[in-house]
Amino acid sequence: MTDSNMTESNMTDSDTTNDSEANHVVIERTFDAPVDLVWQMWTDPEHFAGWYGPAGATIPTANMDVRVGGTRLLCMAMETPNGPMQMWFTGEYREVIPNKRLVYTDAMSDQDGNVQSGGLPDGHPGTTEVIVELEDIGGKTRMVMTHVGVSADSPGAAGWRMAFDKLGSYIETAV
């Protein structure tokens, strides 16, 4: 079952926000895949690199120590009108409940994982938090992703939507 605005046949999509959550983006998708597979998409570096990022982006580096207190360091690469560009992101895993809940921080960094604060729009926090909640619904997976510190109408929110489109396609090849 899909919403009319989705091109993928294995998921549904809805975004929710209200005025009190203006600095949050909440995206819900349902994937026609078991919870343990969707969990792997978030926690296995090879799988994560296979879908993460907006359309046209690749993830040449995905170092992920998925345990409470473990760190993550990712490189996102893409072609821009001004030539190739790389962005690095780092964070720490705060909560890891297999097949249920994943919480981690996210911040722009250099390639060594040192947090960088320059280049962010005014009012954008240097470090944000990503919360992923998974629920088994009869062999399918309901995923709710909340990114605290990213507004629903931001380029970051649009990037998540594109990434989840990529995730839907990626899951189809993994099933």
NUTORTOR-158579 format. One record per residue (C-alpha): x, y, z. Coordinates in steps of 0.001 Angstrom, whole numbers, plus 500000, padded with zeros to 6 digits. Example, Ala and Ser with C-alpha at 12.3 -4.5 7.8 and 13.67 -1.06 7.14 Angstrom:
<nodes>
512300495500507800 513670498940507140 
</nodes>
This chain:
<nodes>
500000500000500000 501381503416499097 500339507008499320 499672508612495959 502771510812496221 505185507898496497 506904506169493612 508142503172495574 505779500257495951 507232499028499216 506608501980501508 504255504696502590 505311508155503639 504000510876505875 505602513917507413 504255515533510538 505133518725512317 503407521462514261 504380524896515534 505782523537518803 508014521181516786 509245523708514229 512821522608514886 512012518928514290 511375516948511166 509378513761511674 509116511341508762 507202508080508919 507602505339506347 506339501787506168 508613499333504379 507608495931503053 510513494313504873 511077492737508294 512241494903511190 515625493171511455 516414494067507835 515451497725508287 517554497773511492 520542496519509499 520045499354507018 520680501801509891 523422499899511729 525547498067509136 528031500512507561 527886498867504118 524085498956504029 523951502502505459 526357503721502769 524145502095500147 521168504385500753 522045507362502938 522043510889501573 520006512826499035 519729511866495380 523134511994493708 525110511658496943 527400508756497753 528919507699501066 532571506747500473 533257506508504231 530900505073506871 532619504278510152 529954503255512661 530527501808516146 526866501132516914 526784500867520707 525938503357523424 528914505727523542 530170504495520162 530993507050517498 530145507509513855 532055509289511099 530589509617507614 531685511279504416 529013512342501929 530280513098498429 528410514711495549 528920516600492321 527881520255492416 527904522967489719 531225524052491252 532725520555491076 533011517665493545 532172518349497183 532609516311500369 530876516839503697 531854514998506860 529530514197509763 530275512814513192 528216511801516175 527756509520519135 525248506741519671 523130507525522737 520585504708522669 520717501350520890 517792498951521347 518139496385518530 515230496290516084 513376498990518069 515161502309518685 518350504061517638 519374507523518866 522519509337517800 523922512846517587 524903514372514267 527255517279513574 529308518543510657 532960517679511123 536298517417509430 537621514075508197 539084513381511639 535710513771513382 536385517209514868 533080519105515022 532976522141512719 530570524972513444 531288527217510441 528978527349507451 525747526561509291 522708528783508796 521843531218511610 519871529477514336 520928525962513242 522348523995516165 525885522698515795 524809519255516966 521456517674516234 519856514407517328 518396511654515157 515843509241516656 514804506167514685 511925504037515974 510971500751514324 507816498703514772 506906495313513294 503459495465511733 502740492019510391 506076491427508679 506382495020507461 508255497738509302 506887501072510410 509785503499510787 509487506907512431 512563509114512130 512748512340514112 515623514731513481 515718517255516315 517261520539515231 516210520277511575 513007522013510539 510435520242508384 510827522770505553 514643522724505471 517027521300502867 517984518704505492 514399517463505688 514232517270501891 517490515304501962 515972512796504401 512967512293502124 515267511603499170 517375509273501305 514296507298502343 513293506969498682 516767505500498111 516308503263501176 513062501869499741 514816500952496489 517828499570498341 515637497343500527 514004495893497413 517428494635496270 518180493201499724 514901491284500177 
</nodes>
